[in-house]
């Protein structure tokens, strides 16, 4: 079996400028636990996961409503 056979072809994506709250909303809307992060040209630059949100935002008491400056 190849990855292309089971991958999501058009995943919901966010940009590095989006807030954590926006990324979390995308996960809820798309029933997923990971969202690719893409730059302005659509090239992947990373991913954000529900675990990232739980461990690096919620557990540390950070505000998820604002984009990081």
C-alpha positions in Angstrom: 0.0 0.0 0.0 1.2 3.5 -0.9 0.7 6.6 1.2 -1.1 8.2 -1.7 -3.8 5.6 -1.4 -4.9 6.7 2.1 -3.7 10.3 2.4 -6.1 13.3 2.4 -5.6 14.9 -0.9 -6.8 18.5 -0.1 -6.2 19.0 3.6 -7.3 22.1 5.5 -4.2 24.3 5.9 -3.3 27.4 7.9 -0.5 29.9 7.7 2.2 30.7 10.3 0.4 34.0 11.0 -2.9 32.3 12.0 -3.7 32.0 15.7 -3.7 28.7 17.6 -7.5 29.1 18.0 -7.9 29.3 14.2 -5.9 26.1 13.8 -8.0 24.4 16.4 -11.2 25.4 14.7 -9.9 23.9 11.5 -9.3 20.6 13.3 -12.8 20.6 14.6 -14.4 21.5 11.3 -12.4 18.9 9.5 -12.4 16.2 12.2 -8.6 15.9 12.2 -5.8 16.2 14.8 -3.2 17.8 12.5 -3.2 20.8 10.1 -0.4 21.5 7.7 1.1 25.0 8.0 1.9 26.5 4.6 3.6 29.8 3.5 2.1 32.4 1.2 3.1 30.4 -1.9 1.4 27.2 -0.5 4.6 25.4 0.3 4.5 23.4 3.6 6.6 24.8 6.4 5.4 22.6 9.2 2.4 21.1 11.0 0.4 21.9 14.1 -1.2 19.0 16.0 -3.9 18.8 18.7 -1.0 17.6 21.0 1.0 20.8 20.2 -2.1 22.8 21.2 -2.7 20.9 24.4 1.0 20.7 25.6 2.4 24.0 24.4 -0.6 26.3 24.7 -3.3 25.0 27.0 -1.1 23.3 29.6 1.1 26.5 29.8 -1.9 28.8 30.2 -1.2 30.7 27.0 -3.9 32.6 25.2 -4.8 30.8 22.0 -6.9 33.7 20.5 -4.0 35.7 19.2 -1.4 35.1 16.5 2.2 35.0 17.9 4.0 38.3 17.3 
